[in-house]
Amino acid sequence: MSRRCELTGKGPIVKNNVSHSNVKTKAWMTPNIQKRRLYSDALGTFVTLRIATRTIRTIEHVGGFDKFILSQSSDTLSKRARGLQSRIQKTRAQG
């Protein structure tokens, strides 16, 4: 099970916990990944993706799932999200 956002590519990072005596201990920080159903206006269906909660807020700020996924570069998207992006582009081009 991947702990990576399918739309932004945000994933776990390594950090140091630093104690009072300045001893450094490695620690992992993972993003808050949730499985969410998002509605695509262009496709007319719900799409289930694993995305970070920060991404959910960004989608609402931008103005919807379709606008957000079309503005993202295909390098940061997962394979499933790239397929969705191309399907949305095709349906927008048709009508």
C-alpha positions as CSV (number, residue, x, y, z in Angstrom):
1,M,0.0,0.0,0.0
2,S,1.6,3.2,-1.2
3,R,1.7,6.3,1.1
4,R,1.9,8.7,-1.8
5,C,-0.6,11.1,-3.1
6,E,-1.8,10.2,-6.6
7,L,-2.3,13.8,-7.8
8,T,0.6,15.7,-6.3
9,G,3.2,13.0,-5.7
10,K,3.6,14.0,-2.1
11,G,5.2,11.2,-0.1
12,P,7.0,10.3,3.1
13,I,10.1,12.2,4.1
14,V,12.9,11.5,6.6
15,K,13.6,13.9,9.4
16,N,15.7,14.1,12.5
17,N,14.2,14.3,16.0
18,V,16.6,16.4,18.0
19,S,16.7,15.9,21.8
20,H,17.7,18.5,24.4
21,S,21.2,16.9,24.5
22,N,21.3,17.3,20.7
23,V,21.1,13.6,19.9
24,K,19.6,13.1,16.5
25,T,17.2,10.2,15.8
26,K,15.8,9.4,12.4
27,A,12.1,9.6,12.0
28,W,9.6,9.3,9.2
29,M,6.8,11.8,8.4
30,T,4.1,10.5,6.2
31,P,1.4,12.6,4.5
32,N,-2.2,12.2,5.6
33,I,-3.4,10.0,2.7
34,Q,-7.2,9.4,2.3
35,K,-9.2,7.3,-0.1
36,R,-11.7,9.8,-1.6
37,R,-14.4,9.7,-4.3
38,L,-14.1,12.8,-6.5
39,Y,-16.7,13.9,-9.0
40,S,-15.5,14.7,-12.6
41,D,-17.9,17.0,-14.4
42,A,-16.3,16.2,-17.8
43,L,-16.7,12.4,-17.4
44,G,-19.9,12.6,-15.4
45,T,-18.8,10.0,-12.9
46,F,-17.1,9.6,-9.5
47,V,-13.4,8.7,-9.5
48,T,-11.8,7.0,-6.4
49,L,-8.2,8.1,-5.7
50,R,-5.8,8.0,-2.8
51,I,-4.9,11.7,-2.1
52,A,-3.5,13.8,0.6
53,T,-5.9,16.0,2.7
54,R,-3.9,19.1,1.6
55,T,-4.7,18.1,-2.0
56,I,-8.4,18.0,-1.2
57,R,-8.2,21.6,0.1
58,T,-6.3,22.6,-3.0
59,I,-8.9,21.0,-5.3
60,E,-11.7,23.0,-3.5
61,H,-9.7,26.2,-3.8
62,V,-9.0,25.8,-7.5
63,G,-12.6,25.1,-8.3
64,G,-13.0,21.4,-8.9
65,F,-11.3,18.2,-9.7
66,D,-11.3,18.7,-13.5
67,K,-9.6,22.1,-13.3
68,F,-7.0,20.8,-10.8
69,I,-6.0,17.7,-12.7
70,L,-5.7,19.6,-16.0
71,S,-3.4,22.1,-14.4
72,Q,-1.1,19.4,-13.0
73,S,1.9,18.3,-15.0
74,S,1.8,14.6,-15.9
75,D,5.2,14.0,-14.2
76,T,3.7,14.4,-10.7
77,L,0.6,12.3,-11.4
78,S,0.3,8.6,-10.9
79,K,-0.4,6.2,-13.8
80,R,-4.1,6.1,-13.0
81,A,-4.3,9.9,-12.7
82,R,-2.5,10.4,-16.0
83,G,-5.2,8.2,-17.6
84,L,-7.9,10.3,-16.1
85,Q,-6.2,13.5,-17.2
86,S,-6.1,12.3,-20.8
87,R,-9.7,11.1,-20.7
88,I,-10.8,14.5,-19.4
89,Q,-8.8,16.3,-22.1
90,K,-10.4,14.1,-24.8
91,T,-14.0,14.7,-23.6
92,R,-13.3,18.5,-23.3
93,A,-12.0,18.6,-26.8
94,Q,-15.0,16.7,-28.2
95,G,-17.6,19.1,-26.8
